[in-house]
Amino acid sequence: MNQRPEDLTDDELRALCNELTDRIDALDNDSDGAPDALVEQWAQANREESRRDALAARKAGRYSVTLDADGQEIEYELRATNEADAKVEVESGVEAMSKVSGMTVTVKQINGPITE
């Protein structure tokens, strides 16, 4: 990856995420799986895409959550439009993410809508 994901346009970032996913899927179907460096590139690109989606959600009046997943900070958009619903959504999401990924996931903060 020549450019950092945060320096890419939205379209370039989406294309990069798709390309890396395809490469990893192809390698996972082989014997040894994808190299760690490629998986890390994929994770960085997807974290940036998720951060941008969360920012857009907040600008549209919704909430997002910042999580710590085994030391990696990840921000996700939420469907919630009020704090009570955001808390419920976060609780179920953290539990599901922990079970599926096997990671230790904790909530750093719930981020409210951005009003300008």
N, CA, C and O atoms as CSV, one atom per row, in Angstrom:
chain,resi,resn,atom,element,x,y,z
A,1,MET,N,N,0.856,-1.159,0.000
A,1,MET,CA,C,0.000,0.000,0.000
A,1,MET,C,C,0.904,1.223,0.000
A,1,MET,O,O,1.664,1.442,0.943
A,2,ASN,N,N,0.820,2.016,-1.057
A,2,ASN,CA,C,1.677,3.181,-1.185
A,2,ASN,C,C,1.182,4.360,-0.371
A,2,ASN,O,O,1.988,5.147,0.127
A,3,GLN,N,N,-0.116,4.495,-0.226
A,3,GLN,CA,C,-0.687,5.605,0.515
A,3,GLN,C,C,-1.359,5.088,1.776
A,3,GLN,O,O,-1.840,3.957,1.830
A,4,ARG,N,N,-1.380,5.947,2.788
A,4,ARG,CA,C,-2.103,5.589,4.007
A,4,ARG,C,C,-3.595,5.660,3.702
A,4,ARG,O,O,-4.027,6.524,2.939
A,5,PRO,N,N,-4.386,4.767,4.284
A,5,PRO,CA,C,-5.829,4.773,4.007
A,5,PRO,C,C,-6.480,6.126,4.274
A,5,PRO,O,O,-7.393,6.524,3.550
A,6,GLU,N,N,-6.025,6.834,5.299
A,6,GLU,CA,C,-6.636,8.123,5.622
A,6,GLU,C,C,-6.350,9.201,4.582
A,6,GLU,O,O,-6.991,10.252,4.592
A,7,ASP,N,N,-5.396,8.955,3.684
A,7,ASP,CA,C,-5.075,9.919,2.625
A,7,ASP,C,C,-5.862,9.669,1.341
A,7,ASP,O,O,-5.795,10.472,0.411
A,8,LEU,N,N,-6.600,8.575,1.278
A,8,LEU,CA,C,-7.335,8.207,0.071
A,8,LEU,C,C,-8.711,8.866,0.039
A,8,LEU,O,O,-9.280,9.196,1.080
A,9,THR,N,N,-9.231,9.050,-1.164
A,9,THR,CA,C,-10.615,9.507,-1.298
A,9,THR,C,C,-11.534,8.356,-0.877
A,9,THR,O,O,-11.085,7.218,-0.737
A,10,ASP,N,N,-12.803,8.650,-0.679
A,10,ASP,CA,C,-13.754,7.596,-0.301
A,10,ASP,C,C,-13.798,6.482,-1.340
A,10,ASP,O,O,-13.803,5.302,-0.990
A,11,ASP,N,N,-13.830,6.856,-2.619
A,11,ASP,CA,C,-13.873,5.847,-3.686
A,11,ASP,C,C,-12.593,5.017,-3.717
A,11,ASP,O,O,-12.646,3.798,-3.882
A,12,GLU,N,N,-11.448,5.672,-3.560
A,12,GLU,CA,C,-10.174,4.945,-3.546
A,12,GLU,C,C,-10.107,3.995,-2.352
A,12,GLU,O,O,-9.621,2.871,-2.474
A,13,LEU,N,N,-10.592,4.448,-1.208
A,13,LEU,CA,C,-10.571,3.613,-0.010
A,13,LEU,C,C,-11.472,2.395,-0.181
A,13,LEU,O,O,-11.083,1.282,0.175
A,14,ARG,N,N,-12.667,2.594,-0.719
A,14,ARG,CA,C,-13.577,1.467,-0.965
A,14,ARG,C,C,-12.945,0.457,-1.929
A,14,ARG,O,O,-13.028,-0.754,-1.720
A,15,ALA,N,N,-12.318,0.971,-2.976
A,15,ALA,CA,C,-11.662,0.087,-3.946
A,15,ALA,C,C,-10.526,-0.691,-3.283
A,15,ALA,O,O,-10.353,-1.883,-3.536
A,16,LEU,N,N,-9.755,-0.013,-2.437
A,16,LEU,CA,C,-8.662,-0.681,-1.735
A,16,LEU,C,C,-9.199,-1.771,-0.809
A,16,LEU,O,O,-8.668,-2.882,-0.783
A,17,CYS,N,N,-10.242,-1.460,-0.055
A,17,CYS,CA,C,-10.837,-2.466,0.841
A,17,CYS,C,C,-11.305,-3.688,0.055
A,17,CYS,O,O,-11.065,-4.824,0.462
A,18,ASN,N,N,-11.967,-3.451,-1.064
A,18,ASN,CA,C,-12.443,-4.563,-1.899
A,18,ASN,C,C,-11.283,-5.374,-2.461
A,18,ASN,O,O,-11.323,-6.604,-2.467
A,19,GLU,N,N,-10.251,-4.679,-2.933
A,19,GLU,CA,C,-9.083,-5.369,-3.502
A,19,GLU,C,C,-8.397,-6.230,-2.445
A,19,GLU,O,O,-8.068,-7.387,-2.703
A,20,LEU,N,N,-8.181,-5.670,-1.258
A,20,LEU,CA,C,-7.513,-6.423,-0.198
A,20,LEU,C,C,-8.358,-7.606,0.261
A,20,LEU,O,O,-7.822,-8.679,0.540
A,21,THR,N,N,-9.662,-7.420,0.341
A,21,THR,CA,C,-10.554,-8.521,0.711
A,21,THR,C,C,-10.459,-9.645,-0.312
A,21,THR,O,O,-10.371,-10.817,0.055
A,22,ASP,N,N,-10.477,-9.292,-1.591
A,22,ASP,CA,C,-10.373,-10.301,-2.651
A,22,ASP,C,C,-9.043,-11.044,-2.576
A,22,ASP,O,O,-9.002,-12.264,-2.732
A,23,ARG,N,N,-7.951,-10.310,-2.337
A,23,ARG,CA,C,-6.627,-10.946,-2.247
A,23,ARG,C,C,-6.559,-11.900,-1.058
A,23,ARG,O,O,-6.032,-13.008,-1.167
A,24,ILE,N,N,-7.096,-11.459,0.072
A,24,ILE,CA,C,-7.072,-12.311,1.268
A,24,ILE,C,C,-7.945,-13.543,1.061
A,24,ILE,O,O,-7.550,-14.651,1.423
A,25,ASP,N,N,-9.125,-13.358,0.483
A,25,ASP,CA,C,-10.008,-14.498,0.212
A,25,ASP,C,C,-9.325,-15.516,-0.691
A,25,ASP,O,O,-9.413,-16.720,-0.450
A,26,ALA,N,N,-8.645,-15.039,-1.726
A,26,ALA,CA,C,-7.952,-15.942,-2.649
A,26,ALA,C,C,-6.841,-16.704,-1.928
A,26,ALA,O,O,-6.668,-17.904,-2.139
A,27,LEU,N,N,-6.094,-16.007,-1.081
A,27,LEU,CA,C,-5.007,-16.663,-0.349
A,27,LEU,C,C,-5.536,-17.610,0.721
A,27,LEU,O,O,-4.928,-18.647,0.990
A,28,ASP,N,N,-6.661,-17.260,1.330
A,28,ASP,CA,C,-7.248,-18.146,2.340
A,28,ASP,C,C,-7.735,-19.448,1.726
A,28,ASP,O,O,-7.795,-20.475,2.402
A,29,ASN,N,N,-8.083,-19.406,0.446
A,29,ASN,CA,C,-8.513,-20.622,-0.238
A,29,ASN,C,C,-7.329,-21.486,-0.636
A,29,ASN,O,O,-7.491,-22.661,-0.966
A,30,ASP,N,N,-6.127,-20.897,-0.605
A,30,ASP,CA,C,-4.911,-21.674,-0.812
A,30,ASP,C,C,-4.576,-22.395,0.493
A,30,ASP,O,O,-5.431,-22.554,1.364
A,31,SER,N,N,-3.350,-22.818,0.611
A,31,SER,CA,C,-2.979,-23.616,1.773
A,31,SER,C,C,-2.601,-22.798,3.006
A,31,SER,O,O,-3.119,-23.052,4.094
A,32,ASP,N,N,-1.718,-21.832,2.855
A,32,ASP,CA,C,-1.126,-21.180,4.023
A,32,ASP,C,C,-1.871,-19.952,4.520
A,32,ASP,O,O,-1.563,-19.454,5.603
A,33,GLY,N,N,-2.829,-19.455,3.776
A,33,GLY,CA,C,-3.544,-18.254,4.191
A,33,GLY,C,C,-2.787,-16.991,3.817
A,33,GLY,O,O,-1.731,-17.044,3.187
A,34,ALA,N,N,-3.339,-15.870,4.211
A,34,ALA,CA,C,-2.779,-14.568,3.849
A,34,ALA,C,C,-1.644,-14.184,4.798
A,34,ALA,O,O,-1.692,-14.492,5.989
A,35,PRO,N,N,-0.620,-13.506,4.261
A,35,PRO,CA,C,0.474,-13.032,5.115
A,35,PRO,C,C,-0.031,-11.988,6.115
A,35,PRO,O,O,-0.977,-11.249,5.838
A,36,ASP,N,N,0.608,-11.942,7.266
A,36,ASP,CA,C,0.203,-11.004,8.319
A,36,ASP,C,C,0.213,-9.557,7.842
A,36,ASP,O,O,-0.667,-8.782,8.215
A,37,ALA,N,N,1.188,-9.182,7.028
A,37,ALA,CA,C,1.282,-7.795,6.545
A,37,ALA,C,C,0.067,-7.428,5.699
A,37,ALA,O,O,-0.434,-6.306,5.784
A,38,LEU,N,N,-0.404,-8.358,4.893
A,38,LEU,CA,C,-1.581,-8.110,4.059
A,38,LEU,C,C,-2.836,-7.988,4.926
A,38,LEU,O,O,-3.685,-7.131,4.681
A,39,VAL,N,N,-2.946,-8.835,5.922
A,39,VAL,CA,C,-4.090,-8.774,6.837
A,39,VAL,C,C,-4.079,-7.446,7.592
A,39,VAL,O,O,-5.137,-6.855,7.811
A,40,GLU,N,N,-2.902,-6.972,7.991
A,40,GLU,CA,C,-2.808,-5.686,8.694
A,40,GLU,C,C,-3.199,-4.530,7.774
A,40,GLU,O,O,-3.868,-3.597,8.217
A,41,GLN,N,N,-2.793,-4.574,6.502
A,41,GLN,CA,C,-3.215,-3.542,5.535
A,41,GLN,C,C,-4.737,-3.526,5.420
A,41,GLN,O,O,-5.362,-2.466,5.425
A,42,TRP,N,N,-5.320,-4.713,5.316
A,42,TRP,CA,C,-6.773,-4.841,5.217
A,42,TRP,C,C,-7.447,-4.252,6.459
A,42,TRP,O,O,-8.434,-3.525,6.349
A,43,ALA,N,N,-6.909,-4.569,7.639
A,43,ALA,CA,C,-7.488,-4.073,8.890
A,43,ALA,C,C,-7.408,-2.550,8.966
A,43,ALA,O,O,-8.371,-1.902,9.375
A,44,GLN,N,N,-6.276,-1.976,8.578
A,44,GLN,CA,C,-6.120,-0.517,8.595
A,44,GLN,C,C,-7.116,0.149,7.657
A,44,GLN,O,O,-7.761,1.132,8.022
A,45,ALA,N,N,-7.238,-0.379,6.468
A,45,ALA,CA,C,-8.156,0.201,5.482
A,45,ALA,C,C,-9.603,0.103,5.965
A,45,ALA,O,O,-10.375,1.051,5.823
A,46,ASN,N,N,-9.965,-1.036,6.531
A,46,ASN,CA,C,-11.336,-1.205,7.017
A,46,ASN,C,C,-11.630,-0.352,8.247
A,46,ASN,O,O,-12.752,0.126,8.412
A,47,ARG,N,N,-10.635,-0.156,9.114
A,47,ARG,CA,C,-10.832,0.748,10.260
A,47,ARG,C,C,-11.087,2.171,9.775
A,47,ARG,O,O,-11.942,2.869,10.321
A,48,GLU,N,N,-10.352,2.602,8.754
A,48,GLU,CA,C,-10.551,3.958,8.218
A,48,GLU,C,C,-11.921,4.080,7.558
A,48,GLU,O,O,-12.601,5.092,7.729
A,49,GLU,N,N,-12.329,3.070,6.812
A,49,GLU,CA,C,-13.651,3.105,6.184
A,49,GLU,C,C,-14.748,3.165,7.257
A,49,GLU,O,O,-15.720,3.907,7.111
A,50,SER,N,N,-14.594,2.398,8.312
A,50,SER,CA,C,-15.569,2.391,9.398
A,50,SER,C,C,-15.601,3.746,10.106
A,50,SER,O,O,-16.673,4.229,10.471
A,51,ARG,N,N,-14.428,4.362,10.304
A,51,ARG,CA,C,-14.360,5.679,10.941
A,51,ARG,C,C,-15.118,6.711,10.118
A,51,ARG,O,O,-15.853,7.533,10.665
A,52,ARG,N,N,-14.935,6.665,8.797
A,52,ARG,CA,C,-15.627,7.613,7.914
A,52,ARG,C,C,-17.137,7.387,7.938
A,52,ARG,O,O,-17.913,8.342,7.955
A,53,ASP,N,N,-17.544,6.129,7.940
A,53,ASP,CA,C,-18.978,5.819,8.019
A,53,ASP,C,C,-19.565,6.333,9.334
A,53,ASP,O,O,-20.680,6.853,9.361
A,54,ALA,N,N,-18.812,6.185,10.419
A,54,ALA,CA,C,-19.274,6.660,11.725
A,54,ALA,C,C,-19.401,8.180,11.737
A,54,ALA,O,O,-20.362,8.717,12.288
A,55,LEU,N,N,-18.452,8.865,11.140
A,55,LEU,CA,C,-18.507,10.327,11.068
A,55,LEU,C,C,-19.724,10.780,10.267
A,55,LEU,O,O,-20.417,11.719,10.659
A,56,ALA,N,N,-19.979,10.116,9.153
A,56,ALA,CA,C,-21.148,10.455,8.326
A,56,ALA,C,C,-22.443,10.220,9.107
A,56,ALA,O,O,-23.381,11.012,9.012
A,57,ALA,N,N,-22.491,9.144,9.871
A,57,ALA,CA,C,-23.681,8.853,10.680
A,57,ALA,C,C,-23.906,9.952,11.708
A,57,ALA,O,O,-25.036,10.394,11.913
A,58,ARG,N,N,-22.843,10.388,12.346
A,58,ARG,CA,C,-22.967,11.439,13.367
A,58,ARG,C,C,-23.409,12.757,12.744
A,58,ARG,O,O,-24.186,13.498,13.345
A,59,LYS,N,N,-22.926,13.048,11.558
A,59,LYS,CA,C,-23.342,14.276,10.869
A,59,LYS,C,C,-24.806,14.196,10.445
A,59,LYS,O,O,-25.459,15.222,10.255
A,60,ALA,N,N,-25.319,12.974,10.297
A,60,ALA,CA,C,-26.718,12.766,9.905
A,60,ALA,C,C,-27.643,12.646,11.124
A,60,ALA,O,O,-28.821,12.319,10.980
A,61,GLY,N,N,-27.109,12.909,12.320
A,61,GLY,CA,C,-27.944,12.900,13.513
A,61,GLY,C,C,-27.970,11.596,14.282
A,61,GLY,O,O,-28.766,11.432,15.206
A,62,ARG,N,N,-27.095,10.656,13.902
A,62,ARG,CA,C,-27.049,9.369,14.596
A,62,ARG,C,C,-25.831,9.320,15.522
A,62,ARG,O,O,-25.081,10.288,15.636
A,63,TYR,N,N,-25.656,8.197,16.166
A,63,TYR,CA,C,-24.563,7.990,17.110
A,63,TYR,C,C,-23.517,7.051,16.513
A,63,TYR,O,O,-23.767,6.355,15.529
A,64,SER,N,N,-22.338,7.053,17.136
A,64,SER,CA,C,-21.315,6.062,16.822
A,64,SER,C,C,-20.710,5.607,18.141
A,64,SER,O,O,-20.972,6.194,19.191
A,65,VAL,N,N,-19.909,4.567,18.079
A,65,VAL,CA,C,-19.234,4.072,19.272
A,65,VAL,C,C,-17.763,3.868,18.937
A,65,VAL,O,O,-17.414,3.410,17.849
A,66,THR,N,N,-16.917,4.214,19.888
A,66,THR,CA,C,-15.487,3.947,19.774
A,66,THR,C,C,-15.186,2.771,20.690
A,66,THR,O,O,-15.443,2.820,21.893
A,67,LEU,N,N,-14.641,1.718,20.104
A,67,LEU,CA,C,-14.345,0.487,20.834
A,67,LEU,C,C,-12.848,0.247,20.893
A,67,LEU,O,O,-12.088,0.761,20.072
A,68,ASP,N,N,-12.439,-0.535,21.866
A,68,ASP,CA,C,-11.086,-1.063,21.929
A,68,ASP,C,C,-11.226,-2.572,21.756
A,68,ASP,O,O,-11.857,-3.247,22.570
A,69,ALA,N,N,-10.635,-3.083,20.698
A,69,ALA,CA,C,-10.676,-4.520,20.427
A,69,ALA,C,C,-9.241,-5.039,20.441
A,69,ALA,O,O,-8.499,-4.886,19.470
A,70,ASP,N,N,-8.872,-5.649,21.550
A,70,ASP,CA,C,-7.504,-6.142,21.740
A,70,ASP,C,C,-6.463,-5.075,21.415
A,70,ASP,O,O,-5.476,-5.349,20.732
A,71,GLY,N,N,-6.685,-3.870,21.904
A,71,GLY,CA,C,-5.720,-2.786,21.734
A,71,GLY,C,C,-5.879,-1.960,20.480
A,71,GLY,O,O,-5.185,-0.957,20.311
A,72,GLN,N,N,-6.774,-2.354,19.599
A,72,GLN,CA,C,-7.017,-1.602,18.366
A,72,GLN,C,C,-8.275,-0.759,18.533
A,72,GLN,O,O,-9.339,-1.277,18.872
A,73,GLU,N,N,-8.147,0.548,18.292
A,73,GLU,CA,C,-9.309,1.424,18.389
A,73,GLU,C,C,-10.098,1.368,17.092
A,73,GLU,O,O,-9.544,1.519,16.003
A,74,ILE,N,N,-11.402,1.150,17.226
A,74,ILE,CA,C,-12.288,1.038,16.071
A,74,ILE,C,C,-13.535,1.864,16.358
A,74,ILE,O,O,-14.104,1.784,17.446
A,75,GLU,N,N,-13.956,2.655,15.381
A,75,GLU,CA,C,-15.186,3.422,15.539
A,75,GLU,C,C,-16.222,2.883,14.562
A,75,GLU,O,O,-15.944,2.709,13.375
A,76,TYR,N,N,-17.421,2.621,15.078
A,76,TYR,CA,C,-18.506,2.086,14.265
A,76,TYR,C,C,-19.704,3.018,14.306
A,76,TYR,O,O,-19.980,3.649,15.325
A,77,GLU,N,N,-20.408,3.097,13.190
A,77,GLU,CA,C,-21.654,3.856,13.160
A,77,GLU,C,C,-22.745,3.043,13.841
A,77,GLU,O,O,-22.720,1.813,13.831
A,78,LEU,N,N,-23.693,3.742,14.427
A,78,LEU,CA,C,-24.854,3.105,15.034
A,78,LEU,C,C,-26.108,3.570,14.308
A,78,LEU,O,O,-26.100,4.609,13.647
A,79,ARG,N,N,-27.176,2.807,14.429
A,79,ARG,CA,C,-28.461,3.213,13.853
A,79,ARG,C,C,-29.212,4.151,14.786
A,79,ARG,O,O,-30.132,4.853,14.364
A,80,ALA,N,N,-28.822,4.161,16.047
A,80,ALA,CA,C,-29.535,4.905,17.086
A,80,ALA,C,C,-29.521,6.411,16.839
A,80,ALA,O,O,-28.543,6.982,16.357
A,81,THR,N,N,-30.649,7.026,17.188
A,81,THR,CA,C,-30.770,8.482,17.085
A,81,THR,C,C,-30.947,9.125,18.459
A,81,THR,O,O,-31.161,10.333,18.561
A,82,ASN,N,N,-30.858,8.308,19.522
A,82,ASN,CA,C,-30.885,8.854,20.881
A,82,ASN,C,C,-29.949,8.021,21.756
A,82,ASN,O,O,-29.592,6.892,21.418
A,83,GLU,N,N,-29.564,8.607,22.883
A,83,GLU,CA,C,-28.551,7.979,23.726
A,83,GLU,C,C,-29.001,6.637,24.307
A,83,GLU,O,O,-28.209,5.698,24.383
A,84,ALA,N,N,-30.251,6.544,24.712
A,84,ALA,CA,C,-30.749,5.289,25.293
A,84,ALA,C,C,-30.667,4.146,24.282
A,84,ALA,O,O,-30.208,3.053,24.614
A,85,ASP,N,N,-31.107,4.397,23.063
A,85,ASP,CA,C,-31.036,3.369,22.021
A,85,ASP,C,C,-29.586,3.048,21.666
A,85,ASP,O,O,-29.252,1.899,21.377
A,86,ALA,N,N,-28.727,4.064,21.690
A,86,ALA,CA,C,-27.308,3.846,21.392
A,86,ALA,C,C,-26.693,2.892,22.414
A,86,ALA,O,O,-25.935,1.994,22.048
A,87,LYS,N,N,-27.014,3.082,23.684
A,87,LYS,CA,C,-26.465,2.209,24.732
A,87,LYS,C,C,-26.908,0.766,24.541
A,87,LYS,O,O,-26.106,-0.155,24.697
A,88,VAL,N,N,-28.174,0.562,24.205
A,88,VAL,CA,C,-28.689,-0.790,23.976
A,88,VAL,C,C,-27.991,-1.416,22.768
A,88,VAL,O,O,-27.571,-2.572,22.817
A,89,GLU,N,N,-27.871,-0.652,21.695
A,89,GLU,CA,C,-27.225,-1.157,20.481
A,89,GLU,C,C,-25.764,-1.510,20.742
A,89,GLU,O,O,-25.267,-2.523,20.250
A,90,VAL,N,N,-25.083,-0.674,21.516
A,90,VAL,CA,C,-23.673,-0.917,21.830
A,90,VAL,C,C,-23.514,-2.180,22.669
A,90,VAL,O,O,-22.627,-2.989,22.400
A,91,GLU,N,N,-24.350,-2.357,23.671
A,91,GLU,CA,C,-24.254,-3.545,24.529
A,91,GLU,C,C,-24.361,-4.829,23.721
A,91,GLU,O,O,-23.546,-5.736,23.883
A,92,SER,N,N,-25.358,-4.909,22.856
A,92,SER,CA,C,-25.526,-6.134,22.069
A,92,SER,C,C,-24.412,-6.277,21.038
A,92,SER,O,O,-23.958,-7.389,20.766
A,93,GLY,N,N,-23.970,-5.167,20.465
A,93,GLY,CA,C,-22.904,-5.216,19.466
A,93,GLY,C,C,-21.573,-5.662,20.035
A,93,GLY,O,O,-20.854,-6.442,19.410
A,94,VAL,N,N,-21.241,-5.167,21.226
A,94,VAL,CA,C,-19.980,-5.546,21.870
A,94,VAL,C,C,-19.984,-7.030,22.206
A,94,VAL,O,O,-18.992,-7.727,21.991
A,95,GLU,N,N,-21.087,-7.503,22.727
A,95,GLU,CA,C,-21.193,-8.924,23.066
A,95,GLU,C,C,-21.043,-9.795,21.815
A,95,GLU,O,O,-20.313,-10.786,21.827
A,96,ALA,N,N,-21.734,-9.423,20.747
A,96,ALA,CA,C,-21.651,-10.193,19.500
A,96,ALA,C,C,-20.243,-10.149,18.918
A,96,ALA,O,O,-19.715,-11.173,18.486
A,97,MET,N,N,-19.634,-8.962,18.906
A,97,MET,CA,C,-18.287,-8.830,18.348
A,97,MET,C,C,-17.289,-9.671,19.136
A,97,MET,O,O,-16.412,-10.304,18.547
A,98,SER,N,N,-17.413,-9.682,20.456
A,98,SER,CA,C,-16.517,-10.480,21.295
A,98,SER,C,C,-16.656,-11.965,20.998
A,98,SER,O,O,-15.660,-12.679,20.877
A,99,LYS,N,N,-17.905,-12.428,20.880
A,99,LYS,CA,C,-18.145,-13.851,20.622
A,99,LYS,C,C,-17.628,-14.272,19.253
A,99,LYS,O,O,-16.986,-15.314,19.119
A,100,VAL,N,N,-17.910,-13.458,18.236
A,100,VAL,CA,C,-17.531,-13.819,16.867
A,100,VAL,C,C,-16.023,-13.739,16.658
A,100,VAL,O,O,-15.434,-14.618,16.029
A,101,SER,N,N,-15.398,-12.689,17.181
A,101,SER,CA,C,-13.979,-12.455,16.912
A,101,SER,C,C,-13.049,-13.130,17.907
A,101,SER,O,O,-11.884,-13.384,17.597
A,102,GLY,N,N,-13.556,-13.424,19.104
A,102,GLY,CA,C,-12.695,-13.971,20.140
A,102,GLY,C,C,-11.818,-12.910,20.799
A,102,GLY,O,O,-10.957,-13.237,21.616
A,103,MET,N,N,-12.030,-11.652,20.452
A,103,MET,CA,C,-11.241,-10.558,21.012
A,103,MET,C,C,-11.896,-10.039,22.289
A,103,MET,O,O,-13.083,-10.250,22.537
A,104,THR,N,N,-11.089,-9.361,23.083
A,104,THR,CA,C,-11.613,-8.628,24.225
A,104,THR,C,C,-12.030,-7.259,23.710
A,104,THR,O,O,-11.190,-6.486,23.249
A,105,VAL,N,N,-13.310,-6.957,23.783
A,105,VAL,CA,C,-13.854,-5.713,23.236
A,105,VAL,C,C,-14.445,-4.897,24.375
A,105,VAL,O,O,-15.286,-5.380,25.132
A,106,THR,N,N,-13.991,-3.649,24.486
A,106,THR,CA,C,-14.529,-2.744,25.497
A,106,THR,C,C,-14.954,-1.440,24.833
A,106,THR,O,O,-14.433,-1.053,23.787
A,107,VAL,N,N,-15.905,-0.782,25.462
A,107,VAL,CA,C,-16.408,0.494,24.957
A,107,VAL,C,C,-15.529,1.608,25.504
A,107,VAL,O,O,-15.361,1.744,26.716
A,108,LYS,N,N,-14.972,2.403,24.597
A,108,LYS,CA,C,-14.221,3.582,25.025
A,108,LYS,C,C,-15.175,4.750,25.227
A,108,LYS,O,O,-15.102,5.459,26.231
A,109,GLN,N,N,-16.075,4.944,24.258
A,109,GLN,CA,C,-17.077,6.003,24.405
A,109,GLN,C,C,-18.154,5.881,23.342
A,109,GLN,O,O,-17.941,5.339,22.257
A,110,ILE,N,N,-19.316,6.406,23.696
A,110,ILE,CA,C,-20.406,6.551,22.735
A,110,ILE,C,C,-20.374,7.997,22.272
A,110,ILE,O,O,-20.353,8.920,23.086
A,111,ASN,N,N,-20.370,8.187,20.967
A,111,ASN,CA,C,-20.246,9.516,20.372
A,111,ASN,C,C,-21.599,9.977,19.859
A,111,ASN,O,O,-22.249,9.283,19.077
A,112,GLY,N,N,-22.016,11.150,20.304
A,112,GLY,CA,C,-23.301,11.695,19.902
A,112,GLY,C,C,-23.256,12.361,18.545
A,112,GLY,O,O,-22.191,12.503,17.945
A,113,PRO,N,N,-24.416,12.770,18.066
A,113,PRO,CA,C,-24.505,13.457,16.777
A,113,PRO,C,C,-23.669,14.737,16.770
A,113,PRO,O,O,-23.473,15.380,17.802
A,114,ILE,N,N,-23.193,15.081,15.602
A,114,ILE,CA,C,-22.444,16.323,15.424
A,114,ILE,C,C,-23.430,17.380,14.957
A,114,ILE,O,O,-24.080,17.231,13.923
A,115,THR,N,N,-23.531,18.433,15.723
A,115,THR,CA,C,-24.408,19.539,15.338
A,115,THR,C,C,-23.535,20.722,14.962
A,115,THR,O,O,-22.666,21.143,15.726
A,116,GLU,N,N,-23.776,21.237,13.797
A,116,GLU,CA,C,-22.947,22.355,13.318
A,116,GLU,C,C,-23.751,23.609,13.202
A,116,GLU,O,O,-23.219,24.650,12.815
